[in-house]
Amino acid sequence: MTTRQKNGFAAYGGSLLALLGMIMGYFAFTATGGVNAMVLVVAVIALVCGGLLVSAAIVGIRKADN
């Protein structure tokens, strides 16, 4: 597997993680009984980590020779 393919998989995984964070954030705000703080914290962490993974993978794809 080439470096470009590995970074492509990392970008795909990061976007899924960010999407999961957005969905969890939506459910945290729409849950009955107000905002669920624990779910919201996990959602923000997933969103940030997913975004960082995607940006790092894009940089890796641009720098990769193969």
PyRosetta script that sets phi, psi and omega in degrees:
from pyrosetta import init, pose_from_sequence

init()
pose = pose_from_sequence("MTTRQKNGFAAYGGSLLALLGMIMGYFAFTATGGVNAMVLVVAVIALVCGGLLVSAAIVGIRKADN")
pose.set_psi(1, 132.2)
pose.set_omega(1, -177.6)
pose.set_phi(2, -80.5)
pose.set_psi(2, 165.3)
pose.set_omega(2, 179.1)
pose.set_phi(3, -61.9)
pose.set_psi(3, -38.4)
pose.set_omega(3, -179.9)
pose.set_phi(4, -63.2)
pose.set_psi(4, -39.9)
pose.set_omega(4, 178.5)
pose.set_phi(5, -66.7)
pose.set_psi(5, -41.5)
pose.set_omega(5, 178.8)
pose.set_phi(6, -61.3)
pose.set_psi(6, -43.0)
pose.set_omega(6, 178.9)
pose.set_phi(7, -68.9)
pose.set_psi(7, -31.1)
pose.set_omega(7, 175.9)
pose.set_phi(8, -64.2)
pose.set_psi(8, -43.3)
pose.set_omega(8, 176.8)
pose.set_phi(9, -64.8)
pose.set_psi(9, -36.8)
pose.set_omega(9, 178.1)
pose.set_phi(10, -65.2)
pose.set_psi(10, -40.4)
pose.set_omega(10, 178.3)
pose.set_phi(11, -65.6)
pose.set_psi(11, -40.1)
pose.set_omega(11, 178.3)
pose.set_phi(12, -64.0)
pose.set_psi(12, -46.0)
pose.set_omega(12, 179.0)
pose.set_phi(13, -64.4)
pose.set_psi(13, -39.1)
pose.set_omega(13, 178.8)
pose.set_phi(14, -65.7)
pose.set_psi(14, -38.7)
pose.set_omega(14, 178.5)
pose.set_phi(15, -68.5)
pose.set_psi(15, -36.1)
pose.set_omega(15, 175.8)
pose.set_phi(16, -65.2)
pose.set_psi(16, -40.0)
pose.set_omega(16, 178.9)
pose.set_phi(17, -64.7)
pose.set_psi(17, -42.1)
pose.set_omega(17, 177.8)
pose.set_phi(18, -64.9)
pose.set_psi(18, -39.4)
pose.set_omega(18, 177.8)
pose.set_phi(19, -64.3)
pose.set_psi(19, -41.1)
pose.set_omega(19, 177.1)
pose.set_phi(20, -61.2)
pose.set_psi(20, -41.3)
pose.set_omega(20, 177.4)
pose.set_phi(21, -61.8)
pose.set_psi(21, -40.0)
pose.set_omega(21, 178.1)
pose.set_phi(22, -65.9)
pose.set_psi(22, -42.5)
pose.set_omega(22, 179.6)
pose.set_phi(23, -64.5)
pose.set_psi(23, -43.1)
pose.set_omega(23, 178.7)
pose.set_phi(24, -64.6)
pose.set_psi(24, -37.9)
pose.set_omega(24, 176.7)
pose.set_phi(25, -63.4)
pose.set_psi(25, -39.4)
pose.set_omega(25, 177.1)
pose.set_phi(26, -61.8)
pose.set_psi(26, -45.5)
pose.set_omega(26, 179.9)
pose.set_phi(27, -68.8)
pose.set_psi(27, -30.5)
pose.set_omega(27, 177.4)
pose.set_phi(28, -65.1)
pose.set_psi(28, -37.1)
pose.set_omega(28, -178.9)
pose.set_phi(29, -81.1)
pose.set_psi(29, -27.5)
pose.set_omega(29, -176.5)
pose.set_phi(30, -98.6)
pose.set_psi(30, 3.9)
pose.set_omega(30, -179.5)
pose.set_phi(31, -67.9)
pose.set_psi(31, 148.3)
pose.set_omega(31, 177.6)
pose.set_phi(32, -70.9)
pose.set_psi(32, 142.2)
pose.set_omega(32, -179.7)
pose.set_phi(33, 90.3)
pose.set_psi(33, 20.6)
pose.set_omega(33, 176.6)
pose.set_phi(34, 90.9)
pose.set_psi(34, -168.9)
pose.set_omega(34, -176.4)
pose.set_phi(35, -77.0)
pose.set_psi(35, 128.0)
pose.set_omega(35, 176.2)
pose.set_phi(36, -86.0)
pose.set_psi(36, 106.6)
pose.set_omega(36, -171.7)
pose.set_phi(37, -65.0)
pose.set_psi(37, -39.4)
pose.set_omega(37, -177.8)
pose.set_phi(38, -65.4)
pose.set_psi(38, -44.3)
pose.set_omega(38, 178.3)
pose.set_phi(39, -63.9)
pose.set_psi(39, -37.4)
pose.set_omega(39, -179.8)
pose.set_phi(40, -65.7)
pose.set_psi(40, -40.9)
pose.set_omega(40, 178.3)
pose.set_phi(41, -63.2)
pose.set_psi(41, -45.9)
pose.set_omega(41, 178.9)
pose.set_phi(42, -63.7)
pose.set_psi(42, -38.2)
pose.set_omega(42, 179.5)
pose.set_phi(43, -64.5)
pose.set_psi(43, -42.7)
pose.set_omega(43, 179.6)
pose.set_phi(44, -65.3)
pose.set_psi(44, -41.3)
pose.set_omega(44, 178.1)
pose.set_phi(45, -62.2)
pose.set_psi(45, -44.4)
pose.set_omega(45, 179.3)
pose.set_phi(46, -63.5)
pose.set_psi(46, -40.6)
pose.set_omega(46, -179.8)
pose.set_phi(47, -64.7)
pose.set_psi(47, -45.2)
pose.set_omega(47, -179.3)
pose.set_phi(48, -66.8)
pose.set_psi(48, -45.7)
pose.set_omega(48, -179.7)
pose.set_phi(49, -64.0)
pose.set_psi(49, -39.9)
pose.set_omega(49, 177.7)
pose.set_phi(50, -62.6)
pose.set_psi(50, -43.8)
pose.set_omega(50, 178.4)
pose.set_phi(51, -64.0)
pose.set_psi(51, -41.1)
pose.set_omega(51, 177.2)
pose.set_phi(52, -64.4)
pose.set_psi(52, -39.4)
pose.set_omega(52, 179.4)
pose.set_phi(53, -64.9)
pose.set_psi(53, -42.1)
pose.set_omega(53, 179.0)
pose.set_phi(54, -64.4)
pose.set_psi(54, -45.7)
pose.set_omega(54, -177.8)
pose.set_phi(55, -66.3)
pose.set_psi(55, -39.1)
pose.set_omega(55, 177.4)
pose.set_phi(56, -66.0)
pose.set_psi(56, -38.2)
pose.set_omega(56, 179.4)
pose.set_phi(57, -67.4)
pose.set_psi(57, -37.0)
pose.set_omega(57, 178.4)
pose.set_phi(58, -64.9)
pose.set_psi(58, -42.1)
pose.set_omega(58, 176.7)
pose.set_phi(59, -62.1)
pose.set_psi(59, -41.7)
pose.set_omega(59, 179.2)
pose.set_phi(60, -64.7)
pose.set_psi(60, -37.7)
pose.set_omega(60, 178.6)
pose.set_phi(61, -66.1)
pose.set_psi(61, -40.9)
pose.set_omega(61, -179.3)
pose.set_phi(62, -67.6)
pose.set_psi(62, -34.1)
pose.set_omega(62, -177.3)
pose.set_phi(63, -84.7)
pose.set_psi(63, -19.1)
pose.set_omega(63, -174.0)
pose.set_phi(64, -71.0)
pose.set_psi(64, 140.5)
pose.set_omega(64, 177.3)
pose.set_phi(65, -85.3)
pose.set_psi(65, -29.0)
pose.set_omega(65, -176.1)
pose.set_phi(66, -123.1)
pose.dump_pdb("model.pdb")
